[in-house]
Amino acid sequence: MSRSSRMLTTVALLIQLGGLVFALMEPKSKPLMFLALFIYMTGLLLMNGTLTSEFVRKTQLEADQIAAKQIQQTLHPQKVEELSG
């Protein structure tokens, strides 16, 4: 995971923490609870976005490596020993 992705994920976690702390401090007012939920969901969506993009990147990299290995085997086939008989 790149440094910027790690930093963005950390910021998203801190945003979620802020939303939770805000919700615990002001539980009586309904509009403030919606604001706390909005803050929490913003952090959640940001974190899920960065983690999903990293997952897709790694999956694509693995698929590319498998394809490269298959192409390499096609270009340089292994010799088969002849059976004596």
Secondary structure, 3 states (H helix, E strand, C coil): CCHHHHHHHHHHHHHHHHHHHHHHHCCCCHHHHHHHHHHHHHHHHHHHHHHHHHHHHHHHHHHHHHHHHHHHHHHCCCCCCCCCC
